[in-house]
Amino acid sequence: MTKIFINCDNINETQLINNFLLGLNYQVNIFENSQELFNNLQNTKDFIDLIILTANTQNLAICKKIRNNLLLKRIAIIIIVDLLQDPILLNDFIEYVDEFIFQPINYVVINYQIHILLKRNQSQQKIEQKFRSIFDTAVDAIIVIDQDGIIQLVNQATVKLFGYSEKELLENTVNILVPEPWSSQHNQYIKNYLQTGKSKIIGIGREVNCLHRDGHIFIMHLAVSQLPIKVNNKFLFTGILHDISQRILIENQLRQQRDYMEEERLIIQDILYRMHRTANFEKVGLQILNKPLEKISGDLLLSSSRNNGVRHIFLGDFTGHGLSAALAGPIVTDIFYSMTKKGFAPDQILLEINQKINEKLFK
């Protein structure tokens, strides 16, 4: 049902308008003053289709507030005008109202005007409802501010992310969502951009620190763009905040794992260095390049002599490479050197190596 709010100076005229609109099956609410009317506009969850006001300075201020509020600006406004009123005041209303009705009221004319305005607003309302549905179901937080940093519009993801109600956010500057020292500098960023056209953040995505209502700080990816419209002759900017906490968590875990692997690699490298240091390859004209096994795909070259002077040279290549190959290296080396020194034959040494590797790594 169409909902109409009324605030008129003349009680009798208000009642006549009310009876007329009720006869057309409109839902009508009458308010004693314009501020009470505006408060109800802000607090109601229903969409108000039309407002009928008397032309006076108080109602002019209310019309300005309505048109400067992104959530209310599409409400149709009709002003009732006395032909004897100040033309300067009436001229001030032109920017903020949809229609003027002159006294004495012609109810045929007012019926026609209301019908046209409601048809137009219904079409506009459908478009806005679709927009709001998309806006509020977006996963990322979306915030619209003006050039003074005043929050004009937020979606439900923003409410959930920062812990504020929508009303609390709309009554504040965007600085409440940013910790110091960035909070104090935020307005200057916009001012510099508007003066120079050069931006440190507008049109450039980057990671930013955000401040929750409970005081804890979290990191988000922020993309800021300037909107191609103005409200109350002020530029508008939209900020989209994407949650990157999961990515940062994974990056930290990978960094910790990398540090852990590097520590293990250094331990194994030291073992391999001491292992190769015992071989005397220079005596038989062989040269080696000492590298950790996980870097050379598991290749292994060992040399040792039996007590009778017979020299054993072992050349091995592990299947695969990496940490498993590096861990098997000390097993092979220990068996090779100890059994060669004790005089075992190569086939006996190889048999023992294979058995030990099978026991240690595969069982």
NUMIBA-441665 format. One record per residue (C-alpha): residue number from 1; x, y, z. Coordinates in Angstrom, 2 decimals. Each point is the difference from the previous one (the first is absolute). Layout:
residues N
n = NUM | east = X | north = Y | up = Z
...
This chain:
residues 363
n = 1 | east = 0.00 | north = 0.00 | up = 0.00
n = 2 | east = 1.20 | north = 3.50 | up = -0.86
n = 3 | east = 1.31 | north = 1.84 | up = 3.09
n = 4 | east = -0.24 | north = 3.79 | up = 0.32
n = 5 | east = 1.32 | north = 2.30 | up = 2.78
n = 6 | east = -1.61 | north = 3.42 | up = 0.59
n = 7 | east = 1.06 | north = 3.10 | up = 1.96
n = 8 | east = -2.07 | north = 3.12 | up = -0.63
n = 9 | east = -0.40 | north = 3.23 | up = 1.97
n = 10 | east = -3.78 | north = 0.12 | up = -0.33
n = 11 | east = -1.76 | north = -2.71 | up = 2.04
n = 12 | east = -3.24 | north = 0.19 | up = -1.96
n = 13 | east = 1.81 | north = -0.20 | up = -3.31
n = 14 | east = 2.03 | north = -2.96 | up = 1.28
n = 15 | east = -3.19 | north = -1.85 | up = 0.91
n = 16 | east = -1.57 | north = 0.69 | up = -3.40
n = 17 | east = 3.11 | north = -1.34 | up = -1.79
n = 18 | east = 0.08 | north = -3.01 | up = 2.32
n = 19 | east = -3.68 | north = -0.87 | up = -0.68
n = 20 | east = 0.50 | north = 0.42 | up = -3.72
n = 21 | east = 3.05 | north = -2.30 | up = -0.08
n = 22 | east = -1.65 | north = -2.62 | up = 2.21
n = 23 | east = -2.88 | north = -0.03 | up = -2.48
n = 24 | east = 2.52 | north = -0.96 | up = -2.68
n = 25 | east = 1.18 | north = -2.92 | up = 2.20
n = 26 | east = 3.37 | north = 1.56 | up = 0.86
n = 27 | east = 1.60 | north = -0.60 | up = 3.41
n = 28 | east = 0.49 | north = 3.42 | up = 1.64
n = 29 | east = 2.06 | north = 1.10 | up = 3.01
n = 30 | east = -0.39 | north = 3.55 | up = 1.37
n = 31 | east = 2.80 | north = 1.66 | up = 2.00
n = 32 | east = -0.13 | north = 3.07 | up = 2.20
n = 33 | east = 3.39 | north = 1.30 | up = -1.11
n = 34 | east = 2.49 | north = -0.62 | up = -2.78
n = 35 | east = 2.78 | north = -1.34 | up = 2.27
n = 36 | east = -2.31 | north = -2.72 | up = 1.32
n = 37 | east = -0.82 | north = -0.88 | up = -3.60
n = 38 | east = 3.69 | north = -0.22 | up = -0.95
n = 39 | east = 0.83 | north = -2.18 | up = 3.01
n = 40 | east = -2.72 | north = -2.42 | up = -1.03
n = 41 | east = 1.39 | north = -0.06 | up = -3.54
n = 42 | east = 3.38 | north = -1.08 | up = 1.32
n = 43 | east = -1.31 | north = -2.62 | up = 2.41
n = 44 | east = -2.70 | north = -1.70 | up = -2.07
n = 45 | east = 0.96 | north = -3.14 | up = -1.93
n = 46 | east = -2.79 | north = 0.61 | up = -2.53
n = 47 | east = 0.46 | north = 2.10 | up = -3.09
n = 48 | east = -1.93 | north = 3.30 | up = 0.15
n = 49 | east = -1.36 | north = 0.96 | up = -3.39
n = 50 | east = -0.99 | north = 3.63 | up = 0.49
n = 51 | east = 0.32 | north = 2.94 | up = 2.39
n = 52 | east = -2.37 | north = 2.99 | up = 0.02
n = 53 | east = 1.30 | north = 3.11 | up = 1.79
n = 54 | east = -0.90 | north = 3.64 | up = 0.47
n = 55 | east = 2.50 | north = 2.50 | up = -1.40
n = 56 | east = 1.98 | north = 1.39 | up = 2.97
n = 57 | east = 3.65 | north = 0.28 | up = 1.03
n = 58 | east = -0.12 | north = -3.05 | up = 2.31
n = 59 | east = -1.37 | north = -2.21 | up = -2.76
n = 60 | east = 2.58 | north = 1.38 | up = -2.42
n = 61 | east = 2.73 | north = -1.27 | up = 2.35
n = 62 | east = -1.70 | north = -3.40 | up = 0.15
n = 63 | east = -0.21 | north = -0.16 | up = -3.81
n = 64 | east = 3.74 | north = 0.64 | up = -0.20
n = 65 | east = 0.70 | north = -2.80 | up = 2.49
n = 66 | east = -2.15 | north = -2.41 | up = -1.97
n = 67 | east = 1.68 | north = 0.79 | up = -3.32
n = 68 | east = 3.47 | north = -0.26 | up = 1.54
n = 69 | east = -0.73 | north = -3.48 | up = 1.39
n = 70 | east = 0.64 | north = -2.76 | up = -2.54
n = 71 | east = -2.57 | north = -2.24 | up = 1.68
n = 72 | east = -2.77 | north = 2.63 | up = -0.02
n = 73 | east = 0.71 | north = 2.20 | up = -3.02
n = 74 | east = -2.41 | north = -1.83 | up = -2.34
n = 75 | east = -3.08 | north = 0.78 | up = 2.12
n = 76 | east = -2.39 | north = 2.27 | up = -1.88
n = 77 | east = -0.66 | north = 3.39 | up = 1.63
n = 78 | east = -2.99 | north = 2.29 | up = -0.57
n = 79 | east = -0.02 | north = 3.51 | up = 1.47
n = 80 | east = -3.24 | north = 1.88 | up = 0.77
n = 81 | east = 0.50 | north = 3.68 | up = -0.85
n = 82 | east = -1.88 | north = 3.17 | up = 0.93
n = 83 | east = 0.07 | north = 2.43 | up = -2.92
n = 84 | east = 0.91 | north = 2.77 | up = 2.42
n = 85 | east = 3.12 | north = -1.73 | up = 1.29
n = 86 | east = 3.51 | north = 1.35 | up = -0.49
n = 87 | east = 1.12 | north = -0.83 | up = -3.58
n = 88 | east = 3.62 | north = -0.34 | up = 1.17
n = 89 | east = -0.99 | north = -2.80 | up = 2.39
n = 90 | east = -1.99 | north = -1.74 | up = -2.74
n = 91 | east = 2.95 | north = 0.28 | up = -2.36
n = 92 | east = 2.19 | north = -1.74 | up = 2.62
n = 93 | east = -2.39 | north = -2.96 | up = -0.04
n = 94 | east = 0.30 | north = -0.61 | up = -3.75
n = 95 | east = 3.22 | north = -2.04 | up = 0.27
n = 96 | east = -1.43 | north = -2.36 | up = 2.62
n = 97 | east = -3.69 | north = -0.66 | up = -0.85
n = 98 | east = -1.89 | north = -1.73 | up = -2.79
n = 99 | east = -3.26 | north = 1.97 | up = -0.16
n = 100 | east = -1.63 | north = 3.20 | up = 1.32
n = 101 | east = -3.70 | north = 0.15 | up = 0.92
n = 102 | east = -1.51 | north = 3.46 | up = 0.40
n = 103 | east = -2.78 | north = 0.91 | up = 2.39
n = 104 | east = -2.91 | north = -0.34 | up = -0.14
n = 105 | east = 0.68 | north = -3.64 | up = -0.78
n = 106 | east = -1.55 | north = -1.50 | up = -3.11
n = 107 | east = -0.42 | north = -3.65 | up = 0.92
n = 108 | east = -0.37 | north = -1.11 | up = -3.61
n = 109 | east = 3.42 | north = 1.50 | up = -0.71
n = 110 | east = 1.60 | north = -1.42 | up = 3.13
n = 111 | east = -1.39 | north = -3.45 | up = -0.82
n = 112 | east = 1.55 | north = 0.17 | up = -3.46
n = 113 | east = 3.36 | north = 1.25 | up = 1.32
n = 114 | east = 0.17 | north = -2.70 | up = 2.66
n = 115 | east = -0.86 | north = -2.67 | up = -2.58
n = 116 | east = 2.82 | north = 1.11 | up = -2.34
n = 117 | east = 2.55 | north = 0.27 | up = 2.81
n = 118 | east = -0.85 | north = -3.43 | up = 1.42
n = 119 | east = 0.24 | north = -1.65 | up = -3.43
n = 120 | east = 3.40 | north = 1.54 | up = -0.53
n = 121 | east = 1.20 | north = -0.96 | up = 3.47
n = 122 | east = -1.23 | north = -3.57 | up = -0.33
n = 123 | east = 2.18 | north = -0.46 | up = -3.04
n = 124 | east = 2.92 | north = 1.64 | up = 1.79
n = 125 | east = -0.66 | north = -2.06 | up = 3.10
n = 126 | east = 0.21 | north = -3.28 | up = -1.93
n = 127 | east = 3.37 | north = 1.00 | up = -1.36
n = 128 | east = 1.24 | north = 1.00 | up = 3.45
n = 129 | east = -1.30 | north = -3.20 | up = 1.58
n = 130 | east = 1.97 | north = -2.05 | up = -2.51
n = 131 | east = 3.06 | north = 2.11 | up = 0.67
n = 132 | east = -0.41 | north = -0.28 | up = 3.77
n = 133 | east = -0.48 | north = -3.76 | up = -0.27
n = 134 | east = 3.26 | north = -0.35 | up = -1.93
n = 135 | east = 1.70 | north = 2.55 | up = 2.25
n = 136 | east = -0.97 | north = -1.72 | up = 3.26
n = 137 | east = 0.76 | north = -3.55 | up = -1.19
n = 138 | east = 3.52 | north = 0.89 | up = -1.14
n = 139 | east = 2.67 | north = -2.01 | up = 1.84
n = 140 | east = 2.39 | north = 2.94 | up = 0.17
n = 141 | east = -0.64 | north = 3.06 | up = 2.15
n = 142 | east = -1.09 | north = 3.05 | up = -2.04
n = 143 | east = 0.08 | north = 3.53 | up = 1.42
n = 144 | east = -1.06 | north = 3.24 | up = -1.73
n = 145 | east = 1.36 | north = 3.27 | up = 1.41
n = 146 | east = -0.07 | north = 3.63 | up = -1.09
n = 147 | east = 3.04 | north = 2.23 | up = -0.42
n = 148 | east = -0.14 | north = 0.95 | up = 3.69
n = 149 | east = 0.30 | north = -3.65 | up = 1.01
n = 150 | east = -3.63 | north = -0.25 | up = 1.19
n = 151 | east = -1.39 | north = -3.52 | up = -0.49
n = 152 | east = -3.02 | north = 0.15 | up = -2.31
n = 153 | east = -0.73 | north = -3.68 | up = -0.62
n = 154 | east = 1.19 | north = -3.41 | up = 1.24
n = 155 | east = -1.00 | north = -3.57 | up = -0.76
n = 156 | east = -0.65 | north = -2.82 | up = 2.46
n = 157 | east = 3.49 | north = -1.45 | up = -0.48
n = 158 | east = 1.40 | north = 3.28 | up = 1.40
n = 159 | east = -2.28 | north = -0.21 | up = 3.03
n = 160 | east = 1.11 | north = -3.58 | up = 0.67
n = 161 | east = 3.68 | north = 0.73 | up = -0.60
n = 162 | east = 0.36 | north = 3.03 | up = 2.30
n = 163 | east = -2.62 | north = -0.77 | up = 2.69
n = 164 | east = -1.93 | north = 3.28 | up = -0.35
n = 165 | east = -3.68 | north = 0.33 | up = -0.85
n = 166 | east = -0.86 | north = 1.64 | up = -3.30
n = 167 | east = -1.39 | north = 3.04 | up = 1.80
n = 168 | east = 3.18 | north = 0.44 | up = 2.05
n = 169 | east = 2.11 | north = -0.06 | up = -3.15
n = 170 | east = -2.19 | north = 2.47 | up = -1.89
n = 171 | east = 0.32 | north = 2.50 | up = 2.85
n = 172 | east = 3.83 | north = -0.04 | up = -0.08
n = 173 | east = 3.04 | north = 0.67 | up = -2.15
n = 174 | east = 1.93 | north = -2.86 | up = -1.54
n = 175 | east = 2.86 | north = 0.82 | up = 2.39
n = 176 | east = -1.60 | north = -2.15 | up = 2.72
n = 177 | east = 0.84 | north = -3.07 | up = -2.11
n = 178 | east = 3.69 | north = 0.84 | up = -0.30
n = 179 | east = 2.62 | north = -0.04 | up = 2.81
n = 180 | east = 2.52 | north = 2.76 | up = 0.59
n = 181 | east = 2.06 | north = 1.47 | up = -1.55
n = 182 | east = -1.97 | north = -0.67 | up = -3.22
n = 183 | east = -3.27 | north = 1.20 | up = 1.54
n = 184 | east = 1.25 | north = 3.57 | up = 0.44
n = 185 | east = 1.49 | north = 0.06 | up = -3.50
n = 186 | east = -3.01 | north = -1.41 | up = -1.87
n = 187 | east = -1.78 | north = 3.28 | up = -0.78
n = 188 | east = 3.27 | north = 1.47 | up = -1.23
n = 189 | east = 0.36 | north = -2.85 | up = -2.52
n = 190 | east = -3.36 | north = 0.93 | up = -1.57
n = 191 | east = 0.78 | north = 3.74 | up = 0.11
n = 192 | east = 3.34 | north = -0.53 | up = -1.73
n = 193 | east = -1.65 | north = -2.16 | up = -2.64
n = 194 | east = -2.70 | north = 2.56 | up = -0.78
n = 195 | east = 2.57 | north = 2.81 | up = -0.19
n = 196 | east = 2.71 | north = -1.76 | up = -2.02
n = 197 | east = -1.68 | north = -3.00 | up = -1.65
n = 198 | east = 2.86 | north = -2.13 | up = 1.31
n = 199 | east = -0.91 | north = -2.90 | up = 2.25
n = 200 | east = 1.78 | north = -2.20 | up = 2.50
n = 201 | east = -2.98 | north = -2.30 | up = 0.42
n = 202 | east = -2.95 | north = 1.06 | up = -2.22
n = 203 | east = -0.05 | north = -2.24 | up = -3.05
n = 204 | east = 2.84 | north = -2.06 | up = 1.48
n = 205 | east = -0.69 | north = -3.14 | up = 2.02
n = 206 | east = 2.13 | north = -0.64 | up = 3.06
n = 207 | east = 0.05 | north = -1.70 | up = 3.39
n = 208 | east = -1.22 | north = 2.16 | up = 2.91
n = 209 | east = -0.42 | north = -0.32 | up = 3.75
n = 210 | east = -3.63 | north = 0.16 | up = 1.15
n = 211 | east = -1.39 | north = 0.64 | up = 3.48
n = 212 | east = -2.85 | north = -2.11 | up = 1.40
n = 213 | east = -2.49 | north = 1.49 | up = 2.44
n = 214 | east = 1.51 | north = -2.11 | up = 2.82
n = 215 | east = 3.45 | north = 1.51 | up = -0.67
n = 216 | east = 1.82 | north = -2.83 | up = -1.75
n = 217 | east = 1.83 | north = 0.72 | up = -3.26
n = 218 | east = -0.22 | north = -2.20 | up = -3.09
n = 219 | east = 1.38 | north = 0.19 | up = -3.54
n = 220 | east = -2.19 | north = 0.36 | up = -3.10
n = 221 | east = 0.57 | north = 0.69 | up = -3.69
n = 222 | east = -1.55 | north = 3.37 | up = -0.90
n = 223 | east = -0.98 | north = 1.25 | up = -3.45
n = 224 | east = -1.27 | north = 3.59 | up = -0.19
n = 225 | east = -1.72 | north = 1.63 | up = -2.99
n = 226 | east = -1.64 | north = 3.36 | up = -0.62
n = 227 | east = -3.69 | north = -0.18 | up = -0.95
n = 228 | east = -1.21 | north = 1.99 | up = -3.04
n = 229 | east = -2.74 | north = 1.75 | up = 2.02
n = 230 | east = -0.21 | north = 2.67 | up = 2.68
n = 231 | east = -2.26 | north = 0.32 | up = 3.03
n = 232 | east = -0.57 | north = 3.49 | up = 1.40
n = 233 | east = 2.70 | north = 1.17 | up = -2.42
n = 234 | east = 2.57 | north = -2.32 | up = 1.60
n = 235 | east = 2.05 | north = -2.71 | up = -1.67
n = 236 | east = -0.67 | north = -3.59 | up = 1.03
n = 237 | east = 2.48 | north = -2.84 | up = 0.41
n = 238 | east = -0.60 | north = -3.71 | up = 0.37
n = 239 | east = 2.31 | north = -2.33 | up = 1.86
n = 240 | east = -0.09 | north = -3.80 | up = -0.36
n = 241 | east = 1.68 | north = -1.98 | up = 2.77
n = 242 | east = 0.99 | north = -3.61 | up = -0.67
n = 243 | east = 0.89 | north = -2.33 | up = 2.88
n = 244 | east = 3.54 | north = -1.32 | up = -0.45
n = 245 | east = 0.42 | north = -1.45 | up = 3.51
n = 246 | east = -0.09 | north = -3.59 | up = -1.31
n = 247 | east = 2.64 | north = 0.76 | up = -2.60
n = 248 | east = 2.23 | north = 1.64 | up = 2.61
n = 249 | east = -0.46 | north = -3.00 | up = 2.31
n = 250 | east = 1.06 | north = -2.39 | up = -2.77
n = 251 | east = 2.97 | north = 2.22 | up = -0.90
n = 252 | east = 1.15 | north = 0.01 | up = 3.64
n = 253 | east = -0.36 | north = -3.78 | up = 0.20
n = 254 | east = 2.01 | north = -0.43 | up = -3.21
n = 255 | east = 2.65 | north = 2.38 | up = 1.31
n = 256 | east = 0.28 | north = -1.96 | up = 3.25
n = 257 | east = 0.19 | north = -3.27 | up = -1.95
n = 258 | east = 2.70 | north = 1.43 | up = -2.25
n = 259 | east = 2.04 | north = 1.11 | up = 3.01
n = 260 | east = -0.41 | north = -3.44 | up = 1.55
n = 261 | east = 1.12 | north = -1.72 | up = -3.23
n = 262 | east = 2.97 | north = 2.34 | up = -0.29
n = 263 | east = 1.05 | north = -0.89 | up = 3.55
n = 264 | east = -0.24 | north = -3.71 | up = -0.85
n = 265 | east = 1.91 | north = 0.54 | up = -3.23
n = 266 | east = 2.88 | north = 1.66 | up = 1.84
n = 267 | east = 0.17 | north = -2.91 | up = 2.45
n = 268 | east = 0.09 | north = -2.53 | up = -2.83
n = 269 | east = 2.53 | north = 2.08 | up = -1.93
n = 270 | east = 2.30 | north = -0.06 | up = 3.03
n = 271 | east = -0.41 | north = -3.80 | up = 0.27
n = 272 | east = 0.84 | north = -0.46 | up = -3.68
n = 273 | east = 2.98 | north = 2.31 | up = 0.22
n = 274 | east = 1.49 | north = -1.95 | up = 2.90
n = 275 | east = -0.85 | north = -3.23 | up = -1.80
n = 276 | east = 1.85 | north = 0.92 | up = -3.18
n = 277 | east = 2.91 | north = 1.51 | up = 1.88
n = 278 | east = 1.13 | north = -3.50 | up = 1.07
n = 279 | east = 0.54 | north = -1.13 | up = -3.65
n = 280 | east = 3.41 | north = 0.53 | up = -1.57
n = 281 | east = -0.86 | north = 0.29 | up = -3.68
n = 282 | east = 3.09 | north = 2.04 | up = -0.87
n = 283 | east = 2.27 | north = -3.05 | up = 0.39
n = 284 | east = -1.65 | north = -1.76 | up = -2.95
n = 285 | east = -0.38 | north = 3.14 | up = -2.15
n = 286 | east = -3.78 | north = 0.49 | up = 0.56
n = 287 | east = -1.61 | north = 3.37 | up = 0.60
n = 288 | east = -3.39 | north = 0.59 | up = 1.64
n = 289 | east = -2.37 | north = 2.91 | up = 0.35
n = 290 | east = -1.42 | north = -0.09 | up = 3.51
n = 291 | east = -3.72 | north = 0.86 | up = -0.21
n = 292 | east = -2.99 | north = -0.98 | up = 2.17
n = 293 | east = -1.77 | north = -3.06 | up = -1.41
n = 294 | east = -3.38 | north = 1.70 | up = -0.24
n = 295 | east = 1.57 | north = 2.44 | up = -2.49
n = 296 | east = 1.74 | north = -2.56 | up = -2.27
n = 297 | east = -2.88 | north = -2.46 | up = -0.40
n = 298 | east = 1.47 | north = -2.61 | up = 2.36
n = 299 | east = 3.32 | north = -0.68 | up = -1.74
n = 300 | east = 2.66 | north = -1.49 | up = 2.33
n = 301 | east = 3.73 | north = -0.65 | up = -0.53
n = 302 | east = 2.10 | north = -1.72 | up = 2.73
n = 303 | east = 3.59 | north = -1.30 | up = 0.14
n = 304 | east = 1.83 | north = -2.10 | up = 2.65
n = 305 | east = 2.87 | north = -2.57 | up = 0.21
n = 306 | east = 0.15 | north = -3.43 | up = 1.64
n = 307 | east = 2.99 | north = -0.87 | up = 2.24
n = 308 | east = 1.60 | north = -1.98 | up = -2.88
n = 309 | east = 0.05 | north = 3.13 | up = -2.20
n = 310 | east = -2.99 | north = -0.88 | up = -2.19
n = 311 | east = -2.07 | north = 3.15 | up = -0.63
n = 312 | east = -3.79 | north = -0.05 | up = -0.17
n = 313 | east = -1.82 | north = 2.78 | up = -1.92
n = 314 | east = -3.75 | north = 0.26 | up = 0.43
n = 315 | east = -2.18 | north = 1.87 | up = -2.48
n = 316 | east = -3.70 | north = 0.17 | up = 0.89
n = 317 | east = -3.12 | north = 1.77 | up = -1.19
n = 318 | east = -3.10 | north = 0.01 | up = 2.21
n = 319 | east = -3.40 | north = -0.32 | up = -1.63
n = 320 | east = -1.52 | north = 3.48 | up = 0.33
n = 321 | east = 1.68 | north = 2.75 | up = 1.94
n = 322 | east = -0.52 | north = 2.41 | up = 2.83
n = 323 | east = -0.13 | north = -0.70 | up = 3.73
n = 324 | east = -0.44 | north = -3.78 | up = -0.32
n = 325 | east = 3.15 | north = -0.28 | up = -2.13
n = 326 | east = 1.93 | north = 2.22 | up = 2.42
n = 327 | east = -1.06 | north = -2.11 | up = 3.00
n = 328 | east = 1.08 | north = -3.23 | up = -1.71
n = 329 | east = 3.46 | north = 1.38 | up = -0.71
n = 330 | east = 1.43 | north = -0.41 | up = 3.53
n = 331 | east = -1.27 | north = -3.63 | up = 0.15
n = 332 | east = 1.74 | north = -0.94 | up = -3.26
n = 333 | east = 3.18 | north = 1.85 | up = 0.91
n = 334 | east = 0.31 | north = -1.50 | up = 3.46
n = 335 | east = -0.43 | north = -3.59 | up = -1.28
n = 336 | east = 2.35 | north = 0.54 | up = -2.94
n = 337 | east = 2.88 | north = 1.41 | up = 2.06
n = 338 | east = -0.32 | north = -2.38 | up = 2.96
n = 339 | east = -0.32 | north = -3.20 | up = -2.10
n = 340 | east = 2.79 | north = 1.01 | up = -2.42
n = 341 | east = 2.36 | north = 0.59 | up = 2.93
n = 342 | east = -0.89 | north = -3.45 | up = 1.36
n = 343 | east = 0.88 | north = -1.62 | up = -3.34
n = 344 | east = -3.47 | north = -0.97 | up = -1.31
n = 345 | east = -0.43 | north = -0.58 | up = -3.73
n = 346 | east = -2.06 | north = 2.47 | up = -2.11
n = 347 | east = -2.96 | north = -2.41 | up = -0.47
n = 348 | east = -0.22 | north = -0.49 | up = 3.77
n = 349 | east = 0.09 | north = 3.76 | up = 0.56
n = 350 | east = -2.75 | north = 0.64 | up = -2.59
n = 351 | east = -2.21 | north = -2.72 | up = 1.48
n = 352 | east = 0.33 | north = 1.53 | up = 3.47
n = 353 | east = -0.72 | north = 3.52 | up = -1.33
n = 354 | east = -3.20 | north = -1.13 | up = -1.73
n = 355 | east = -1.21 | north = -1.88 | up = 3.06
n = 356 | east = 0.61 | north = 2.94 | up = 2.35
n = 357 | east = -1.66 | north = 2.53 | up = -2.32
n = 358 | east = -3.00 | north = -2.27 | up = -0.31
n = 359 | east = -0.23 | north = -0.36 | up = 3.81
n = 360 | east = 0.49 | north = 3.67 | up = 0.81
n = 361 | east = -2.00 | north = 1.71 | up = -2.75
n = 362 | east = -2.70 | north = -2.42 | up = -1.16
n = 363 | east = -1.07 | north = -1.99 | up = 3.08
